[in-house]
Amino acid sequence: MTNLFQASSHSVRYFHILARLGLVAGAFFVTFNLNLLLISFIAYHIFLTGGISIMMHRYFSHKSFEFKSKIIRKFFILISLLAVRGSPIAWAYLHRAHHEHVDTENDPHTPVGRKFNFFGLVDEKNKSEDIHIFKIKSLITKEHLFINRYYWLILLAVLVPFAFIDFTLFYYMWLLPVVVVQFSINLQNFLGHMPGVGAYRTYNNATSGNSQNSLLLWPLYLGEAWHNNHHSHARHYHYGKEISGKWWEVDPGAALIKILKK
């Protein structure tokens, strides 16, 4: 079991370090203009919403829907891997542990008793030697084991040619948005369970923990901003108004899923 997570966790750590260094160094070699920043903003939401929210969160972790097209499914899997938050097996395990132990000492994502860290919350209780295989039994398939084992090679096979073909596009379409995604997800893990300005709770039950909804965070996270709704209806693919009935809780990720799912 120890090797199951090492390939993914080590790759993510190294890629994050290299991506941050590359972001700073690369700034001296690329052209700056507003159109390129707009491309980065769009790419950010592709990786965050398409890769993390739809795939890692709703599809892999909660099995909230199934794709009607195998080709589209593989395309979205690639997006989820390029977001560089780990393999589906590793991501789903930690997230399922988060829901099982929400806002307790065994929750790998809770901000309770921790300070915010842009580089992510380090959880000492969820290291590879402590893994309970039953939590991710549904993901132990040939496909997922292959992705987990060759995670970094898959990333390199896509990113290295991209960087050589056009470094400026590589910088604005992957490097900048993906580094921002890392900070953004770490921030969401913190703010999603902390009361604050614009935060509110629709549901108070055993599964919601300290989770919060936040209209102010919507531009950054779209449907993921309705975190309290999600914790109360974890298996539902829609996190917004379809659950709560509140018209302003728009969830673009769910609208896309509605088109893609069976």
PLY file of the C-alpha trace (Angstrom):
ply
format ascii 1.0
element vertex 262
property float x
property float y
property float z
element edge 261
property int vertex1
property int vertex2
end_header
0.00 0.00 0.00
2.89 2.39 0.64
3.77 2.60 -3.05
0.18 3.31 -4.03
0.42 6.97 -3.11
4.13 7.69 -3.38
4.17 8.13 -7.17
1.40 10.70 -7.05
2.33 12.55 -3.86
6.01 12.89 -4.73
5.21 14.02 -8.27
2.81 16.68 -7.04
5.34 18.04 -4.57
8.11 18.24 -7.17
5.84 19.68 -9.85
4.62 22.40 -7.51
8.17 23.43 -6.65
9.24 23.40 -10.31
6.08 25.23 -11.41
6.64 28.05 -8.91
10.26 28.41 -9.88
9.29 28.29 -13.55
6.63 30.94 -13.03
9.18 33.41 -11.64
11.97 32.58 -14.09
9.66 32.41 -17.08
8.33 35.91 -16.48
11.59 37.28 -17.93
11.06 35.47 -21.24
7.38 35.97 -22.06
5.36 38.82 -23.48
2.86 40.50 -21.20
-0.54 41.71 -22.36
-4.15 41.62 -21.23
-5.23 39.09 -23.86
-2.75 36.57 -22.50
-3.97 37.20 -18.96
-7.52 36.57 -20.17
-6.32 33.23 -21.57
-4.86 32.43 -18.14
-8.13 33.30 -16.43
-10.06 30.98 -18.75
-7.45 28.22 -18.32
-7.66 28.66 -14.53
-11.38 27.86 -14.58
-10.86 24.97 -17.00
-8.41 23.35 -14.58
-10.30 24.32 -11.41
-13.85 23.61 -12.59
-13.24 20.97 -15.26
-10.27 19.22 -13.70
-10.78 19.56 -9.94
-14.47 20.27 -9.33
-16.07 18.11 -12.01
-13.54 15.29 -12.23
-11.58 14.90 -8.99
-14.39 16.05 -6.74
-17.74 15.06 -8.25
-16.73 12.22 -10.57
-13.87 10.37 -8.89
-14.50 11.10 -5.21
-18.30 11.04 -5.04
-19.32 9.15 -8.19
-22.05 11.73 -8.71
-22.51 11.00 -12.42
-21.30 8.91 -15.37
-20.15 10.19 -18.76
-22.14 9.27 -21.83
-18.99 9.41 -23.99
-15.75 7.50 -23.28
-13.73 9.92 -25.41
-14.99 12.97 -23.50
-14.32 11.15 -20.23
-10.66 10.58 -21.18
-10.33 14.21 -22.23
-11.56 15.39 -18.84
-9.28 12.90 -17.08
-6.33 14.54 -18.85
-7.50 17.98 -17.72
-7.76 16.70 -14.15
-4.20 15.34 -14.27
-2.82 18.56 -15.76
-4.29 20.47 -12.80
-1.53 18.75 -10.79
-3.37 17.94 -7.56
-2.44 14.27 -7.57
-3.80 11.10 -9.09
-7.53 10.27 -8.85
-6.76 7.56 -6.28
-4.81 9.91 -3.99
-7.23 12.82 -4.37
-10.32 10.72 -3.76
-8.84 9.04 -0.71
-8.06 12.31 1.05
-11.37 13.84 0.09
-13.38 10.86 1.30
-11.43 11.04 4.57
-12.40 14.72 4.75
-16.10 13.89 4.53
-15.85 10.95 6.92
-14.07 12.96 9.62
-15.25 16.48 8.76
-13.68 19.14 10.98
-12.19 16.67 13.44
-8.53 15.88 14.14
-8.66 13.12 11.52
-9.86 15.46 8.75
-6.96 16.11 6.32
-8.52 19.34 5.03
-9.97 21.02 8.09
-8.60 24.43 9.12
-9.61 23.72 12.74
-6.51 24.15 14.88
-4.37 25.13 11.89
-3.14 28.35 10.35
-3.57 29.13 6.68
-0.62 28.13 4.51
-0.42 29.02 0.82
1.50 25.80 0.28
-1.27 23.61 1.67
-2.23 21.92 4.91
0.08 19.06 5.80
-1.73 16.18 7.44
0.41 13.82 9.44
-2.43 11.32 9.96
-2.96 10.49 6.30
0.45 9.29 5.20
0.74 6.29 2.92
1.42 3.79 5.72
-1.95 4.63 7.34
-4.10 4.12 4.24
-7.27 2.06 4.52
-7.85 0.47 1.12
-11.61 0.07 1.55
-12.11 3.85 1.21
-11.00 3.75 -2.41
-11.90 0.19 -3.36
-13.95 1.39 -6.34
-10.90 3.18 -7.79
-8.51 0.23 -7.63
-8.71 -0.56 -11.33
-6.05 -1.10 -14.00
-6.72 2.37 -15.40
-6.33 4.19 -12.09
-3.35 2.16 -10.96
-1.64 2.93 -14.29
-2.33 6.67 -13.87
-1.12 6.59 -10.27
2.09 4.75 -11.17
2.98 6.80 -14.25
1.48 10.10 -13.15
4.62 12.19 -13.65
5.43 10.58 -16.99
1.96 11.43 -18.30
2.45 15.05 -17.26
5.90 15.28 -18.82
4.71 13.67 -22.06
2.18 16.48 -22.49
3.93 19.47 -20.94
7.49 19.19 -22.28
6.47 19.26 -25.98
4.00 22.06 -25.22
6.75 24.16 -23.60
9.11 23.65 -26.56
6.48 24.41 -29.20
5.43 27.76 -27.72
6.75 28.75 -24.29
4.60 31.88 -24.07
1.39 29.90 -24.55
2.70 27.23 -22.18
3.33 29.94 -19.59
-0.11 31.54 -19.83
-2.21 28.46 -20.61
-0.67 26.07 -18.07
2.08 27.41 -15.82
0.43 30.58 -14.49
-3.14 29.23 -14.13
-2.01 25.95 -12.54
0.15 27.71 -9.93
-2.82 29.94 -9.11
-5.04 26.84 -8.89
-2.73 25.39 -6.21
-3.00 28.48 -4.03
-6.72 28.74 -4.76
-7.49 25.17 -3.69
-5.43 25.57 -0.51
-7.39 28.74 0.24
-10.70 26.96 -0.40
-9.76 24.14 1.98
-9.34 26.85 4.62
-12.14 29.34 3.89
-14.69 26.66 3.01
-14.84 25.68 6.68
-14.34 29.07 8.32
-16.99 31.73 9.07
-16.19 35.04 7.40
-17.49 38.00 5.44
-20.15 36.85 3.00
-20.18 33.31 4.40
-23.44 31.64 5.43
-24.85 28.22 6.22
-28.04 26.77 4.75
-27.72 23.38 6.43
-26.71 22.45 9.96
-26.39 18.69 10.32
-23.91 15.96 11.18
-22.41 15.86 7.68
-21.92 19.61 7.19
-19.30 20.26 9.88
-18.28 23.92 9.81
-18.75 24.17 6.03
-19.80 27.53 4.58
-21.39 28.89 1.42
-19.91 32.13 0.12
-21.19 34.42 -2.61
-17.98 36.48 -2.41
-15.89 33.43 -3.29
-18.05 32.46 -6.28
-15.89 34.25 -8.92
-12.92 32.15 -7.76
-14.63 28.79 -7.25
-17.99 28.90 -9.06
-20.05 25.92 -7.83
-17.45 24.97 -5.23
-18.34 28.18 -3.38
-21.54 26.45 -2.18
-19.54 24.19 0.10
-22.16 23.86 2.83
-24.71 22.63 0.29
-22.24 20.04 -0.96
-21.49 18.65 2.50
-25.19 18.19 3.12
-25.79 16.48 -0.27
-22.38 14.99 -1.00
-23.48 12.55 -3.73
-25.45 15.13 -5.73
-23.67 16.47 -8.82
-25.25 19.92 -8.35
-23.95 22.09 -5.49
-26.15 25.14 -5.98
-29.76 26.17 -6.46
-30.99 22.70 -7.47
-30.24 21.63 -3.90
-31.00 24.77 -1.91
-33.60 26.49 -4.09
-31.68 29.79 -3.81
-31.62 31.42 -7.24
-28.22 33.08 -6.81
-26.40 29.82 -6.11
-25.40 29.23 -9.73
-23.24 26.18 -10.47
-21.71 26.24 -14.00
-19.95 22.92 -13.36
-23.29 21.21 -12.77
-24.69 22.77 -15.95
-21.82 21.26 -17.93
-22.25 17.90 -16.21
-25.91 17.92 -17.22
-24.77 17.96 -20.85
-22.02 15.35 -20.44
-23.66 12.78 -18.18
-25.78 9.80 -19.07
0 1
1 2
2 3
3 4
4 5
5 6
6 7
7 8
8 9
9 10
10 11
11 12
12 13
13 14
14 15
15 16
16 17
17 18
18 19
19 20
20 21
21 22
22 23
23 24
24 25
25 26
26 27
27 28
28 29
29 30
30 31
31 32
32 33
33 34
34 35
35 36
36 37
37 38
38 39
39 40
40 41
41 42
42 43
43 44
44 45
45 46
46 47
47 48
48 49
49 50
50 51
51 52
52 53
53 54
54 55
55 56
56 57
57 58
58 59
59 60
60 61
61 62
62 63
63 64
64 65
65 66
66 67
67 68
68 69
69 70
70 71
71 72
72 73
73 74
74 75
75 76
76 77
77 78
78 79
79 80
80 81
81 82
82 83
83 84
84 85
85 86
86 87
87 88
88 89
89 90
90 91
91 92
92 93
93 94
94 95
95 96
96 97
97 98
98 99
99 100
100 101
101 102
102 103
103 104
104 105
105 106
106 107
107 108
108 109
109 110
110 111
111 112
112 113
113 114
114 115
115 116
116 117
117 118
118 119
119 120
120 121
121 122
122 123
123 124
124 125
125 126
126 127
127 128
128 129
129 130
130 131
131 132
132 133
133 134
134 135
135 136
136 137
137 138
138 139
139 140
140 141
141 142
142 143
143 144
144 145
145 146
146 147
147 148
148 149
149 150
150 151
151 152
152 153
153 154
154 155
155 156
156 157
157 158
158 159
159 160
160 161
161 162
162 163
163 164
164 165
165 166
166 167
167 168
168 169
169 170
170 171
171 172
172 173
173 174
174 175
175 176
176 177
177 178
178 179
179 180
180 181
181 182
182 183
183 184
184 185
185 186
186 187
187 188
188 189
189 190
190 191
191 192
192 193
193 194
194 195
195 196
196 197
197 198
198 199
199 200
200 201
201 202
202 203
203 204
204 205
205 206
206 207
207 208
208 209
209 210
210 211
211 212
212 213
213 214
214 215
215 216
216 217
217 218
218 219
219 220
220 221
221 222
222 223
223 224
224 225
225 226
226 227
227 228
228 229
229 230
230 231
231 232
232 233
233 234
234 235
235 236
236 237
237 238
238 239
239 240
240 241
241 242
242 243
243 244
244 245
245 246
246 247
247 248
248 249
249 250
250 251
251 252
252 253
253 254
254 255
255 256
256 257
257 258
258 259
259 260
260 261
